[in-house]
Amino acid sequence: MKLFHKAEKTEKLVEARQLTIDAWLCHACGACVGICPTNALFLFDLTLRVNQDRCSQCGTCARACPVGALSLREIAAIEEGA
């Protein structure tokens, strides 16, 4: 007789996007930093950084970049269910 039932987690592969920065192209001009609606981009030691948790993947920064250093890439992510 089983007294407890262990719930099984289900995992689902989903497509997602992630902002990537090409460090070789980026001039750290800051054009993207000021235009980001979620304030996900910042300059640190003359290097552009992105806070992926704040980024909404809207692409506004990529369109604003004068040298094309920012892009949204398709990635595979695992979504866990209960």
C-alpha positions in Angstrom: 0.0 0.0 0.0 1.4 3.4 -1.0 0.8 6.2 1.4 2.5 8.9 -0.6 2.6 9.8 -4.2 5.7 11.5 -5.5 4.8 14.2 -8.0 6.9 13.9 -11.2 8.3 17.1 -12.8 7.8 17.5 -16.4 10.3 19.4 -18.6 9.6 21.0 -21.9 12.1 22.4 -24.3 11.1 25.9 -25.4 12.7 28.4 -27.7 13.9 31.7 -26.2 16.0 34.6 -27.1 19.0 36.1 -25.4 20.8 39.4 -26.0 24.4 38.9 -27.0 27.2 41.4 -27.2 30.0 41.1 -29.8 32.9 42.5 -27.7 35.1 42.9 -30.8 32.6 45.3 -32.4 31.4 47.2 -29.4 33.0 50.6 -28.9 31.2 51.2 -25.5 29.6 54.4 -26.9 26.6 53.9 -24.7 24.0 54.5 -27.4 22.2 51.3 -26.3 22.4 52.0 -22.6 20.3 55.2 -22.7 17.6 53.7 -25.0 17.0 50.4 -23.1 13.4 50.5 -21.7 14.3 48.1 -18.9 17.7 49.5 -18.0 19.3 46.1 -18.6 22.5 47.5 -20.2 25.3 49.2 -18.4 28.9 50.1 -18.9 31.5 48.7 -16.5 35.2 49.5 -17.0 34.5 50.6 -20.5 32.8 47.3 -21.3 29.2 46.9 -22.1 27.3 44.4 -19.9 23.8 43.1 -19.9 21.6 42.0 -17.0 19.8 39.1 -18.7 17.2 39.0 -15.8 16.1 42.5 -16.6 16.3 42.2 -20.4 12.9 41.9 -22.2 14.5 40.9 -25.5 12.7 43.7 -27.3 15.6 44.5 -29.6 15.5 48.2 -29.1 19.2 48.3 -28.2 20.3 46.2 -31.2 18.5 48.6 -33.5 20.2 51.6 -31.8 23.7 50.2 -32.0 25.7 52.1 -34.6 28.1 49.2 -35.2 25.8 46.2 -35.0 27.5 44.8 -31.8 24.2 43.7 -30.2 22.0 40.9 -31.5 19.2 38.6 -30.2 20.1 35.0 -30.6 17.7 32.0 -30.4 18.6 29.6 -27.6 17.0 26.5 -26.3 15.7 26.6 -22.7 14.1 24.1 -20.4 10.8 25.0 -18.8 9.9 23.0 -15.8 6.4 22.2 -14.8 4.9 20.7 -11.7 
